[in-house]
Amino acid sequence: QLKIFDLLGKEIPFTFTQVNQNTKTIQIPTGKGIYFVKIKAGNDVFVQRVLVF
């Protein structure tokens, strides 16, 4: 499960594009800025800060 948030905590919709068996790209319909990607895998939650420029 993957969610993307902006700095204000607002969830941002995104679309997946399958590149190959192991790779997907994510497109978010927003501009430049800092976003937080939250990935939930089982009981683990990872939060990664992403800079879009």
PyMOL Python script that loads the backbone (N, CA, C, O; Angstrom):
from pymol import cmd

cmd.read_pdbstr("""\
ATOM      1  N   GLN A   1       0.851  -1.191   0.000  1.00  0.00           N
ATOM      2  CA  GLN A   1       0.000   0.000   0.000  1.00  0.00           C
ATOM      3  C   GLN A   1       0.885   1.240   0.000  1.00  0.00           C
ATOM      4  O   GLN A   1       1.814   1.352   0.800  1.00  0.00           O
ATOM      5  N   LEU A   2       0.592   2.156  -0.894  1.00  0.00           N
ATOM      6  CA  LEU A   2       1.447   3.326  -1.062  1.00  0.00           C
ATOM      7  C   LEU A   2       0.587   4.576  -1.078  1.00  0.00           C
ATOM      8  O   LEU A   2      -0.426   4.629  -1.776  1.00  0.00           O
ATOM      9  N   LYS A   3       0.985   5.578  -0.316  1.00  0.00           N
ATOM     10  CA  LYS A   3       0.271   6.850  -0.294  1.00  0.00           C
ATOM     11  C   LYS A   3       1.271   7.982  -0.441  1.00  0.00           C
ATOM     12  O   LYS A   3       2.420   7.867  -0.015  1.00  0.00           O
ATOM     13  N   ILE A   4       0.831   9.072  -1.044  1.00  0.00           N
ATOM     14  CA  ILE A   4       1.689  10.242  -1.226  1.00  0.00           C
ATOM     15  C   ILE A   4       1.000  11.444  -0.595  1.00  0.00           C
ATOM     16  O   ILE A   4      -0.189  11.675  -0.817  1.00  0.00           O
ATOM     17  N   PHE A   5       1.754  12.209   0.193  1.00  0.00           N
ATOM     18  CA  PHE A   5       1.222  13.380   0.878  1.00  0.00           C
ATOM     19  C   PHE A   5       2.076  14.596   0.553  1.00  0.00           C
ATOM     20  O   PHE A   5       3.264  14.468   0.256  1.00  0.00           O
ATOM     21  N   ASP A   6       1.463  15.781   0.611  1.00  0.00           N
ATOM     22  CA  ASP A   6       2.257  17.000   0.508  1.00  0.00           C
ATOM     23  C   ASP A   6       2.658  17.452   1.909  1.00  0.00           C
ATOM     24  O   ASP A   6       2.373  16.769   2.893  1.00  0.00           O
ATOM     25  N   LEU A   7       3.314  18.593   1.994  1.00  0.00           N
ATOM     26  CA  LEU A   7       3.813  19.078   3.287  1.00  0.00           C
ATOM     27  C   LEU A   7       2.694  19.373   4.271  1.00  0.00           C
ATOM     28  O   LEU A   7       2.913  19.351   5.482  1.00  0.00           O
ATOM     29  N   LEU A   8       1.495  19.648   3.766  1.00  0.00           N
ATOM     30  CA  LEU A   8       0.368  19.948   4.649  1.00  0.00           C
ATOM     31  C   LEU A   8      -0.375  18.689   5.075  1.00  0.00           C
ATOM     32  O   LEU A   8      -1.362  18.762   5.808  1.00  0.00           O
ATOM     33  N   GLY A   9       0.095  17.544   4.619  1.00  0.00           N
ATOM     34  CA  GLY A   9      -0.546  16.296   4.995  1.00  0.00           C
ATOM     35  C   GLY A   9      -1.714  15.910   4.109  1.00  0.00           C
ATOM     36  O   GLY A   9      -2.435  14.957   4.405  1.00  0.00           O
ATOM     37  N   LYS A  10      -1.904  16.650   3.016  1.00  0.00           N
ATOM     38  CA  LYS A  10      -2.991  16.332   2.088  1.00  0.00           C
ATOM     39  C   LYS A  10      -2.568  15.181   1.182  1.00  0.00           C
ATOM     40  O   LYS A  10      -1.484  15.201   0.598  1.00  0.00           O
ATOM     41  N   GLU A  11      -3.444  14.171   1.071  1.00  0.00           N
ATOM     42  CA  GLU A  11      -3.112  13.026   0.228  1.00  0.00           C
ATOM     43  C   GLU A  11      -3.232  13.404  -1.246  1.00  0.00           C
ATOM     44  O   GLU A  11      -4.160  14.107  -1.645  1.00  0.00           O
ATOM     45  N   ILE A  12      -2.282  12.929  -2.046  1.00  0.00           N
ATOM     46  CA  ILE A  12      -2.222  13.268  -3.461  1.00  0.00           C
ATOM     47  C   ILE A  12      -2.486  12.010  -4.280  1.00  0.00           C
ATOM     48  O   ILE A  12      -1.850  10.980  -4.057  1.00  0.00           O
ATOM     49  N   PRO A  13      -3.427  12.088  -5.232  1.00  0.00           N
ATOM     50  CA  PRO A  13      -3.671  10.924  -6.090  1.00  0.00           C
ATOM     51  C   PRO A  13      -2.505  10.717  -7.047  1.00  0.00           C
ATOM     52  O   PRO A  13      -1.786  11.661  -7.375  1.00  0.00           O
ATOM     53  N   PHE A  14      -2.323   9.487  -7.489  1.00  0.00           N
ATOM     54  CA  PHE A  14      -1.236   9.203  -8.417  1.00  0.00           C
ATOM     55  C   PHE A  14      -1.646   8.067  -9.339  1.00  0.00           C
ATOM     56  O   PHE A  14      -2.608   7.348  -9.071  1.00  0.00           O
ATOM     57  N   THR A  15      -0.905   7.917 -10.423  1.00  0.00           N
ATOM     58  CA  THR A  15      -1.144   6.811 -11.342  1.00  0.00           C
ATOM     59  C   THR A  15       0.130   5.991 -11.480  1.00  0.00           C
ATOM     60  O   THR A  15       1.239   6.525 -11.473  1.00  0.00           O
ATOM     61  N   PHE A  16      -0.057   4.682 -11.605  1.00  0.00           N
ATOM     62  CA  PHE A  16       1.044   3.750 -11.802  1.00  0.00           C
ATOM     63  C   PHE A  16       1.229   3.482 -13.284  1.00  0.00           C
ATOM     64  O   PHE A  16       0.251   3.355 -14.020  1.00  0.00           O
ATOM     65  N   THR A  17       2.465   3.397 -13.723  1.00  0.00           N
ATOM     66  CA  THR A  17       2.770   2.909 -15.060  1.00  0.00           C
ATOM     67  C   THR A  17       3.732   1.735 -14.912  1.00  0.00           C
ATOM     68  O   THR A  17       4.810   1.875 -14.335  1.00  0.00           O
ATOM     69  N   GLN A  18       3.337   0.582 -15.435  1.00  0.00           N
ATOM     70  CA  GLN A  18       4.185  -0.606 -15.335  1.00  0.00           C
ATOM     71  C   GLN A  18       5.276  -0.526 -16.397  1.00  0.00           C
ATOM     72  O   GLN A  18       4.980  -0.494 -17.591  1.00  0.00           O
ATOM     73  N   VAL A  19       6.536  -0.493 -15.966  1.00  0.00           N
ATOM     74  CA  VAL A  19       7.654  -0.423 -16.909  1.00  0.00           C
ATOM     75  C   VAL A  19       8.070  -1.835 -17.320  1.00  0.00           C
ATOM     76  O   VAL A  19       8.150  -2.155 -18.506  1.00  0.00           O
ATOM     77  N   ASN A  20       8.328  -2.658 -16.326  1.00  0.00           N
ATOM     78  CA  ASN A  20       8.582  -4.076 -16.573  1.00  0.00           C
ATOM     79  C   ASN A  20       8.142  -4.848 -15.338  1.00  0.00           C
ATOM     80  O   ASN A  20       7.430  -4.306 -14.493  1.00  0.00           O
ATOM     81  N   GLN A  21       8.553  -6.096 -15.224  1.00  0.00           N
ATOM     82  CA  GLN A  21       8.061  -6.939 -14.138  1.00  0.00           C
ATOM     83  C   GLN A  21       8.411  -6.384 -12.756  1.00  0.00           C
ATOM     84  O   GLN A  21       7.643  -6.543 -11.807  1.00  0.00           O
ATOM     85  N   ASN A  22       9.573  -5.733 -12.646  1.00  0.00           N
ATOM     86  CA  ASN A  22      10.044  -5.291 -11.335  1.00  0.00           C
ATOM     87  C   ASN A  22       9.953  -3.792 -11.117  1.00  0.00           C
ATOM     88  O   ASN A  22      10.242  -3.315 -10.020  1.00  0.00           O
ATOM     89  N   THR A  23       9.563  -3.049 -12.118  1.00  0.00           N
ATOM     90  CA  THR A  23       9.627  -1.589 -12.024  1.00  0.00           C
ATOM     91  C   THR A  23       8.301  -0.948 -12.386  1.00  0.00           C
ATOM     92  O   THR A  23       7.687  -1.279 -13.400  1.00  0.00           O
ATOM     93  N   LYS A  24       7.869  -0.019 -11.536  1.00  0.00           N
ATOM     94  CA  LYS A  24       6.707   0.806 -11.841  1.00  0.00           C
ATOM     95  C   LYS A  24       7.103   2.259 -11.669  1.00  0.00           C
ATOM     96  O   LYS A  24       7.889   2.587 -10.780  1.00  0.00           O
ATOM     97  N   THR A  25       6.576   3.122 -12.498  1.00  0.00           N
ATOM     98  CA  THR A  25       6.776   4.550 -12.289  1.00  0.00           C
ATOM     99  C   THR A  25       5.482   5.145 -11.757  1.00  0.00           C
ATOM    100  O   THR A  25       4.390   4.652 -12.042  1.00  0.00           O
ATOM    101  N   ILE A  26       5.623   6.216 -10.978  1.00  0.00           N
ATOM    102  CA  ILE A  26       4.482   6.903 -10.386  1.00  0.00           C
ATOM    103  C   ILE A  26       4.423   8.303 -10.972  1.00  0.00           C
ATOM    104  O   ILE A  26       5.434   9.004 -11.035  1.00  0.00           O
ATOM    105  N   GLN A  27       3.242   8.703 -11.395  1.00  0.00           N
ATOM    106  CA  GLN A  27       3.049  10.068 -11.865  1.00  0.00           C
ATOM    107  C   GLN A  27       2.083  10.765 -10.915  1.00  0.00           C
ATOM    108  O   GLN A  27       0.993  10.263 -10.642  1.00  0.00           O
ATOM    109  N   ILE A  28       2.502  11.941 -10.409  1.00  0.00           N
ATOM    110  CA  ILE A  28       1.613  12.726  -9.558  1.00  0.00           C
ATOM    111  C   ILE A  28       1.254  14.014 -10.283  1.00  0.00           C
ATOM    112  O   ILE A  28       2.123  14.666 -10.862  1.00  0.00           O
ATOM    113  N   PRO A  29      -0.027  14.383 -10.256  1.00  0.00           N
ATOM    114  CA  PRO A  29      -0.496  15.544 -11.025  1.00  0.00           C
ATOM    115  C   PRO A  29      -0.302  16.852 -10.271  1.00  0.00           C
ATOM    116  O   PRO A  29      -1.242  17.633 -10.125  1.00  0.00           O
ATOM    117  N   THR A  30       0.922  17.093  -9.790  1.00  0.00           N
ATOM    118  CA  THR A  30       1.192  18.321  -9.046  1.00  0.00           C
ATOM    119  C   THR A  30       2.514  18.907  -9.504  1.00  0.00           C
ATOM    120  O   THR A  30       3.222  18.314 -10.319  1.00  0.00           O
ATOM    121  N   GLY A  31       2.834  20.057  -8.982  1.00  0.00           N
ATOM    122  CA  GLY A  31       4.039  20.752  -9.412  1.00  0.00           C
ATOM    123  C   GLY A  31       5.245  20.436  -8.559  1.00  0.00           C
ATOM    124  O   GLY A  31       5.313  19.401  -7.898  1.00  0.00           O
ATOM    125  N   LYS A  32       6.204  21.364  -8.590  1.00  0.00           N
ATOM    126  CA  LYS A  32       7.439  21.199  -7.843  1.00  0.00           C
ATOM    127  C   LYS A  32       7.166  21.287  -6.350  1.00  0.00           C
ATOM    128  O   LYS A  32       6.191  21.900  -5.915  1.00  0.00           O
ATOM    129  N   GLY A  33       8.037  20.669  -5.580  1.00  0.00           N
ATOM    130  CA  GLY A  33       7.891  20.761  -4.138  1.00  0.00           C
ATOM    131  C   GLY A  33       8.414  19.523  -3.445  1.00  0.00           C
ATOM    132  O   GLY A  33       9.039  18.658  -4.059  1.00  0.00           O
ATOM    133  N   ILE A  34       8.146  19.457  -2.156  1.00  0.00           N
ATOM    134  CA  ILE A  34       8.566  18.326  -1.336  1.00  0.00           C
ATOM    135  C   ILE A  34       7.327  17.503  -1.000  1.00  0.00           C
ATOM    136  O   ILE A  34       6.306  18.039  -0.569  1.00  0.00           O
ATOM    137  N   TYR A  35       7.434  16.209  -1.203  1.00  0.00           N
ATOM    138  CA  TYR A  35       6.319  15.309  -0.930  1.00  0.00           C
ATOM    139  C   TYR A  35       6.808  14.161  -0.065  1.00  0.00           C
ATOM    140  O   TYR A  35       8.005  13.882   0.000  1.00  0.00           O
ATOM    141  N   PHE A  36       5.883  13.509   0.587  1.00  0.00           N
ATOM    142  CA  PHE A  36       6.209  12.366   1.424  1.00  0.00           C
ATOM    143  C   PHE A  36       5.521  11.132   0.867  1.00  0.00           C
ATOM    144  O   PHE A  36       4.305  11.109   0.680  1.00  0.00           O
ATOM    145  N   VAL A  37       6.321  10.108   0.605  1.00  0.00           N
ATOM    146  CA  VAL A  37       5.787   8.848   0.110  1.00  0.00           C
ATOM    147  C   VAL A  37       5.734   7.882   1.285  1.00  0.00           C
ATOM    148  O   VAL A  37       6.748   7.623   1.933  1.00  0.00           O
ATOM    149  N   LYS A  38       4.548   7.353   1.552  1.00  0.00           N
ATOM    150  CA  LYS A  38       4.356   6.429   2.667  1.00  0.00           C
ATOM    151  C   LYS A  38       4.052   5.049   2.096  1.00  0.00           C
ATOM    152  O   LYS A  38       3.071   4.864   1.375  1.00  0.00           O
ATOM    153  N   ILE A  39       4.899   4.092   2.425  1.00  0.00           N
ATOM    154  CA  ILE A  39       4.745   2.733   1.920  1.00  0.00           C
ATOM    155  C   ILE A  39       4.477   1.808   3.100  1.00  0.00           C
ATOM    156  O   ILE A  39       5.237   1.782   4.068  1.00  0.00           O
ATOM    157  N   LYS A  40       3.394   1.055   3.009  1.00  0.00           N
ATOM    158  CA  LYS A  40       3.072   0.092   4.058  1.00  0.00           C
ATOM    159  C   LYS A  40       3.266  -1.305   3.499  1.00  0.00           C
ATOM    160  O   LYS A  40       2.627  -1.686   2.518  1.00  0.00           O
ATOM    161  N   ALA A  41       4.148  -2.064   4.123  1.00  0.00           N
ATOM    162  CA  ALA A  41       4.415  -3.437   3.701  1.00  0.00           C
ATOM    163  C   ALA A  41       4.280  -4.334   4.917  1.00  0.00           C
ATOM    164  O   ALA A  41       5.166  -4.379   5.770  1.00  0.00           O
ATOM    165  N   GLY A  42       3.173  -5.043   4.991  1.00  0.00           N
ATOM    166  CA  GLY A  42       2.920  -5.871   6.165  1.00  0.00           C
ATOM    167  C   GLY A  42       2.760  -4.996   7.393  1.00  0.00           C
ATOM    168  O   GLY A  42       1.903  -4.113   7.417  1.00  0.00           O
ATOM    169  N   ASN A  43       3.577  -5.230   8.419  1.00  0.00           N
ATOM    170  CA  ASN A  43       3.511  -4.420   9.636  1.00  0.00           C
ATOM    171  C   ASN A  43       4.474  -3.242   9.601  1.00  0.00           C
ATOM    172  O   ASN A  43       4.494  -2.427  10.523  1.00  0.00           O
ATOM    173  N   ASP A  44       5.267  -3.149   8.549  1.00  0.00           N
ATOM    174  CA  ASP A  44       6.270  -2.091   8.449  1.00  0.00           C
ATOM    175  C   ASP A  44       5.733  -0.912   7.658  1.00  0.00           C
ATOM    176  O   ASP A  44       5.030  -1.087   6.663  1.00  0.00           O
ATOM    177  N   VAL A  45       6.070   0.293   8.108  1.00  0.00           N
ATOM    178  CA  VAL A  45       5.698   1.508   7.393  1.00  0.00           C
ATOM    179  C   VAL A  45       6.968   2.310   7.130  1.00  0.00           C
ATOM    180  O   VAL A  45       7.730   2.608   8.050  1.00  0.00           O
ATOM    181  N   PHE A  46       7.181   2.651   5.881  1.00  0.00           N
ATOM    182  CA  PHE A  46       8.345   3.444   5.492  1.00  0.00           C
ATOM    183  C   PHE A  46       7.865   4.789   4.977  1.00  0.00           C
ATOM    184  O   PHE A  46       6.915   4.855   4.196  1.00  0.00           O
ATOM    185  N   VAL A  47       8.514   5.864   5.409  1.00  0.00           N
ATOM    186  CA  VAL A  47       8.190   7.193   4.899  1.00  0.00           C
ATOM    187  C   VAL A  47       9.443   7.759   4.248  1.00  0.00           C
ATOM    188  O   VAL A  47      10.501   7.836   4.874  1.00  0.00           O
ATOM    189  N   GLN A  48       9.316   8.152   2.992  1.00  0.00           N
ATOM    190  CA  GLN A  48      10.447   8.685   2.244  1.00  0.00           C
ATOM    191  C   GLN A  48      10.107  10.085   1.768  1.00  0.00           C
ATOM    192  O   GLN A  48       9.052  10.305   1.173  1.00  0.00           O
ATOM    193  N   ARG A  49      10.996  11.029   2.027  1.00  0.00           N
ATOM    194  CA  ARG A  49      10.787  12.384   1.526  1.00  0.00           C
ATOM    195  C   ARG A  49      11.272  12.452   0.088  1.00  0.00           C
ATOM    196  O   ARG A  49      12.356  11.965  -0.235  1.00  0.00           O
ATOM    197  N   VAL A  50      10.469  13.054  -0.769  1.00  0.00           N
ATOM    198  CA  VAL A  50      10.798  13.141  -2.193  1.00  0.00           C
ATOM    199  C   VAL A  50      10.762  14.596  -2.618  1.00  0.00           C
ATOM    200  O   VAL A  50       9.801  15.311  -2.337  1.00  0.00           O
ATOM    201  N   LEU A  51      11.809  15.028  -3.295  1.00  0.00           N
ATOM    202  CA  LEU A  51      11.871  16.384  -3.833  1.00  0.00           C
ATOM    203  C   LEU A  51      11.565  16.329  -5.324  1.00  0.00           C
ATOM    204  O   LEU A  51      12.233  15.619  -6.076  1.00  0.00           O
ATOM    205  N   VAL A  52      10.557  17.077  -5.743  1.00  0.00           N
ATOM    206  CA  VAL A  52      10.182  17.136  -7.157  1.00  0.00           C
ATOM    207  C   VAL A  52      10.616  18.487  -7.706  1.00  0.00           C
ATOM    208  O   VAL A  52      10.232  19.532  -7.182  1.00  0.00           O
ATOM    209  N   PHE A  53      11.426  18.458  -8.772  1.00  0.00           N
ATOM    210  CA  PHE A  53      11.915  19.719  -9.332  1.00  0.00           C
ATOM    211  C   PHE A  53      11.839  19.700 -10.846  1.00  0.00           C
ATOM    212  O   PHE A  53      12.209  20.679 -11.495  1.00  0.00           O
TER     213      PHE A  53
END
""", "prot")
cmd.dss("prot")
cmd.show_as("cartoon", "prot")
cmd.util.cbc("prot")
cmd.orient("prot")
